[in-house]
Amino acid sequence: MVVTYHRPTRALIHRKAIEKNIKQEIERLPEEVELFAVVKAQGYGHGAVATAQTALAAGAAGFCVATLDEAIELREVGIVEPILILSVVFPSYLSLVLDYDLSITVATKQWLIEAQEMLADIGSDLPLKLHIKADTGMGRIGFLTPEEVKEAADFIQRSPNMLWEGLFTHFSTADEPDTRYWEQQNQRFKKMLDVLEEKPRYIHASNSATALWHKEFPGNMIRYGVAMYGLNPSGHALPDAYPLSPALELVSELIQVKELPAGEGIGYGETYITPEREWIGTVPIGYADGWLRKMQGFSVLVDGNYCEIIGRVCMDQLMIRLPHEYKVGTQVTLIGKSGAAEITMQEVADHLDTIHYEVACMISERVPRIYKE
């Protein structure tokens, strides 16, 4: 998808907000605990490279991504710090993993067997850096029992071309008020640690939610994700552990303003008919940009005023009801502040009956990310 610079729709990314969020978290951590910034999915829609560079300046010790390509992108721009790929990488790609000096996740014994065969063919002098994934209750990827974890660790330690660098798990309910399942997962992880005679360099179980609300988290590293971007991992469920600064604003401008008489249909399907004379503004953003058709009925901000989206959201444009005439070029704020008013990403998520993670990720590549200091 082509990035569209020649129209006024922009995602404004505030580096200072990201920096502040990271520094606040680092100040709370014990000295021996490192913060890895999670920049997968294009930095949760904020842009992976720029947010990674900002995170480094704020004190991040390394990075987590989801795919091999995401890791390579960071290496290609000169980032030399540790990068962990959280998802499974097929053994057929291990030569790339070694070439780019990456750490990867191992989740099954069969993968280890296939990887060992592939490494023998590659013949690299560098060991493959591995983090064992323990499934303590997420049901996604990973070893299920302490015995399986120990067997995997022993396998890696016996292999001269492998390096056991980490052990980790992922808590599925760390962002909820009821902590019983989190505690159950935590106990399972501790049992896995107990069977190991030796420990790897990195032990990590803390996502943003665990780091924010569970002080007795296990390990010496946290994976700081959505909170880095100023978003509360729990949505509404738990209060911020400290003030988080949202890093993203979504803005555009009015490209046409017209006064219509009563009885005029607006948009596809004539789903809105003007009940009286109304000022209508057109904004160049639509569902191809990630502003979905379900946003009909939601409001955006113009000069501090809430203006309802009327008619169906089009692929590239949408229409809003204005309180009075505005000049073409007047700013429209879809996410962010305008005067004393504010629309948060959480409010957008609530309207869509989803989570703000999804809202951040669904703003398409067509929308330029503009970075502000």
N, C-alpha and C positions, 0 to 999 in steps of 0.2 A: 504494500500500500504506500502511495506517495505521501510524504509529509507536505501539508498544504500551508505554505508560508504566506501566500498572497491573498489572504482574507484575514479578518480580525479575530478569529477564534484562536484562543491560546490556553494552554495549561501553564500557569506561572508556578515555578517551584522555588521555594524560599530556602536557600542553603542554610541560612542562620537558624532556621527552625530545626532542621535535621541535626545540625551541630549542637544546638542547645539540648535536644532530647537525648542525644548520645552522651554528652558530658554529664547530664544529670544522672543518668544510669550508672556511668562509670564511677561517679563519686559515691554511690551507694554500695558498690561491690567491694568485697574483701580484696586485699592487695594481690592475692594469688590468682584471682579469677579474671580471665580475659573475655573481652567482648568481641564476638564475630558479628559483623553486620550482614543481615540477610538481604540480598539484592536480587533475588530471583524474580522472574516475571517482569523484567525491565524495572527492577526496583519498585515492585508493587505499583507499576504504572508511572512512576516518577522519573524513570530513566536510570538504567543500571550504572553506567560509567560515571556520570556526574555525581550520583548519590554515593557511589563507592569512594570517589575522590574526596567528597565532603566528609564521609565517615572516617577516612584515614586521618584527615586533618583534625578531627574531633577526638581521636584516640583509639579507634577500632584496631584490633590486632590482626584481623583476618576477615574472610568473607564466606558466606554460604550461598550457593546457587542450587538450582534444580536440575540443570542439564549440562552436558559437556559443552555445548555451543555457548551457553551463558558464561561458563568459566573461561573458554578461549577468548571471548570478547574482552574480558577484563585483562587477560595476559597481553593481548594484542595492543592495548593502550599503555602498557608499561607497568601495570600493577604486579608487584613481585611478592606481596604478602601471601600467606597461606590461603588457599581456596578449597573448600570442601563442597563436593557435589552430593546433595542429599538424596537424590534418586538413584536408581540402579543404572549403571552404564554397562552395556553389553561388552563381554570380553573382546570382541572383534575390534573394539576401539581403543584397546589398552596402549597401543603405540602412541596415540595422540595424548592420552593421559600422562604418559611418561615424558613425552616431548615438552609438554607444557607444565610439568612439575605440579600436578594436581593431586589432591586427596579424594578418594571416592568411597562410596558406601558398599559394604558387603552384607547381604541379607539371607543368603542360603549357602549350604555346603556345596551344592552342585555348581554354583557360580564359582566358588573357590577352586574346584577341580578343573573347570574349564579355563579359568584365568591362569592357573599354573601351567597348563598345556600351552596356552597362548604366549605366556612370558618366556617359556623355553624356546619357542620359535623366534621371538623378538630378540632375545639375547642382549638385553640392556644391562649396563653396569649399574643403573640406578634402581633401587627397590621400589615396588609399587606400594604407595602409602594408603592404608586401609583403615576405615572406621567401621567397626561392627555395629550393626543396627539391631537393637533389642525391641521386640514387639511386646510391650508390657500391658497392652490393652487398647491400642489404636486399631488393630486388626488390618493393618495396611501392609507394610513390609517389615521383615526382621525375624530374628530367631525367637522362639517362644519360651524356652526353658533355660535355667542356669546351665544345665548339662550341654545344651546345644551351643550356648555362648562359649563355654569353656572349650568345647571341641573345636569351634571355629578359631578361637585364640591360639590353641595349641597347633592347629594346622598352619596358621600364618607364621607363628614363631619357628616352626620347623622348616619353613620355606626360605631359602637364602635370597630369593628375589622378591620377597614381600616384607613390608614393615607394618607392624601393628601400631597404628598411631592413635586410634581413638575407640571409645565405646560410647554409644548414645542411645537414647530413647526419646519418645515424643509423648507429652501428656495431652490427652484429648479434652479434658474438662478443667484445665487450669484457670480458665476465664469465667468460671461459674461460682456462685456463692456456696453451693453444696460441695464440700471438699472431699467427700468420702471416696469417690472413685479416684481422685487425684492421689489420695493417700494410699489407696490400694495399688495403683501403678507404681508409686514411689517405693513401696515395700517390695514389690516384685523386682524393681531395678536394683535395690540394695542386695537382694538375695543373689542376683546375677553377679554383682561385684564381689560378694563374699566368697564365691567359689574360685575366684581368680587368685593365683599365687603371685602373679605380677600384674601391675596395672599399666595401661598405656599412658602416653603423654597427656592426652585429652580425654576427660570424662565429662559428658554434657547431656543434660536433660531439660535445660531451661529455655523455653521459648520466651517471648515477651511477657506473656501472662504469668508464667511461673516466676520470672525475675521480678515482676511488679508486686505480686500478691503472696508469694510463698518464700519467706525469708530463709527457711531451712532447705534450700534446694541442693540437690547433690551435684558434685562435680566442680571443675575448675575453669569452666567456660560457659558463656551464655550465647544463645543464638537470638540476637536482638532484631526483630523483624518489624511488625506493623507499628509498634510504638515509636520506632525510629522516625516514622513519617508523621508522628503526632496524632495517631489514632488509638483510641482506647480499645484493646483487644476484645473486651467483653461487650462492646456496644453500650447498652444501658445497665448491664447487670451489676457492675462493680464501679465504685468511684475511682478516679485517677489516683494512683499512688503519689503522684506529683504532677504539677501542671504540664501537660503535653501541648506542644505547639504544632498545629496542623501545617504541613509544608506545601500543600497544593491548593491553588485557586484555579477555577475554570471560568474564563471570561470571554466575552465577545462584544459585538456592537450592533446597534440597529442599522440595518441596511435599507429599510424602507419603512415609512410611517404614513398611514392613510386613515382618513375618517370614513367610516362606512355607515350607511343608514340601517335602521332596523330591518330584520328579515334577510340579511345576507349570510350565506353559508361560508364557513371557514374550513379549509383543508379538505383532504380526501374523505369521501363518504358523508360530507355535510353533517358531521357529528356535533358541530356547534353552529348555532344561528344567532346572530346579534339580536338581543331583545330590544335594543334601542340604539341610538347613534353612539358609536364607540370608536375610540382611537385604537388602531391595530398596528403593532410593530412586528416586523419580520427579522429574525435572527439567524445568521448562517451557521447553524449547527443542527445535526439530526442524528438519526439512528446509525448511520454509517460512521459517525464519530463516537458512538457509544452512548449517546443520549436517547434512550430507548422510547419506543412508542408508548410504553406504559407511563411515561412521564407526563402525558396529557393530564391536566388538572393540577399539576404541581405548579409552584410559583418560582420565578426568578426575581432578581433585584435590579431595579433601574432607579438610580438616584436615591437609593435608600427605601424605595417603595416596592412592596411585593406585587408582582404582576403575573397573573395566572397564564399558564400555557393553554391556549384554546385551540380546538381542532386537533386532528391527529398530527403527531410529530412526523415530519417527512424524512426522507433519506438524508437530505442536506440542509434543511431549513425547518424552522418552527415559527409559529405565530403566538404573540402574547397580547393581552388586553392592557392598554396603557391608561393611566388616570387622566392624562391630557396629552397634548401634542409634545413630542420631543424631537430634537434635531437628529437627522441621520448622523451616525457616528457616536451617539451617546453610548457609554459603556453599559453592558448587560453582564451581571454577575450571576453565574449559575451555581458555583460553589465558592464561598468566601464572604467577605464583608463589603458592604456598601453603606456608607454613612453609619448609623447606629444599628443597622440590621445585619444579620448574618444567616447564611444557609450553610449548614455543615454537611459533610459527606455522610454522616450518620442519618441525617434527615432524608437525604436522597435514598439511602438504603432502606429506611423505614417505609418510604413511599413504594419502593419496588418489592417490599417484603423479602429483603435479602440482607447481606452483611456489607459493611463498608469496604472490606477486602475486595469484594467482587466489583463494587463501583469503581474503585481505584484502578483495577486491572482492565475494566471494560472500556475506558477512555482510549479510543483507538490511536494507532500510530499516525493517522492522518492529522491529528491535532498536535501542533508543535509544542515541545516542552521548552519553555524559556526560563533560564535560571537567573534568579535574583540573589544578590549578596545580602 
